[in-house]
Amino acid sequence: MRLGIHVIEFTVPDGAAGIAPELAKVGRAVEAAGVARLSVMDHFFQMDGFKPATDPMLEGYSTLGFLAAHTSAVQLGLLVTGVTYRHPGLLAKTVSTVDVLSGGRVELGIGAAWYEREHLGLGVPFPPLSERFERLEEAIRICLQMWDPDNNGAFEGKHYQLAETLCSPQPIRRPPIMIGGGGEKKTLRMVAQYADACNLFAGDKDQVRHKLDVLRGHCDKFGRDLSSIDKTLTYRVAPAVDTIDEFLRDIADYAELGIDTVILVPPGDAPAAWIEEVATPLVPRLTDL
């Protein structure tokens, strides 16, 4: 099993001036630890109900560009981009840019979006869920077309129309696509059809098993091998040094279910120190699962 680190808070002791130095430390720490994935959220307000919406929150792709300059090996991405936040053509161009500047290390994480408050607050249209899913599928198709060097033609969809899908420079590699969410009829079907990775949440192991079975069924319909999809799991409570053994016993069950990567969320006030202390010894032990 591989380890991912997902940074969702920026409440460092030195305030706004301390965020960039701390993120640079995070980059160095994940590289030294051998972490496979490093991600941040795609939000403009902190998630209300988790922490105050007024807590610090960085724009995601600017943050990935910064992290690209402070890392050399780890895969970078947003967990996950809300389809409503950026026009798909501009999204594909943005992801391509970070991929080129990172040496081919960016993943497109994308989902249907959900945080109504920040949409309303910043004047971003927030269509009904059914329309957001339609836009999600069109956005994925647009990105794939823009990352095809042999197809600069038009795209005609229900919600998006592009006269040409020119993207130069092309990404160094076609960015892997992660589709976030566990919806069984639409989301997991799109994972099987388009994606290289999915993301589920730890908790009810029978539910995780069920979601993977549903994904397997969709893969069969598309002639897809389930093993070609990176099955990631966000684990809500990150372990401390004295709970690593307990965490490993729990996560071993998910490995048996077929989870390939566990994603942990470090504390917002000192993420780099937590990575050095907890994640570093975890990586080799997860590899053995």
PyMOL commands that set and color helices and strands:
alter all, ss='L'
color gray80, all
select helices_A, chain A and resi 16-33+60-69+88-102+116-122+129-146+187-194+205-221+226-228+241-257+271-287
alter helices_A, ss='H'
color red, helices_A
select strands_A, chain A and resi 2-7+37-40+75-78+81-82+106-111+155-156+161-162+177-180+197-201+230-235+261-264
alter strands_A, ss='S'
color yellow, strands_A
deselect
rebuild
show_as cartoon
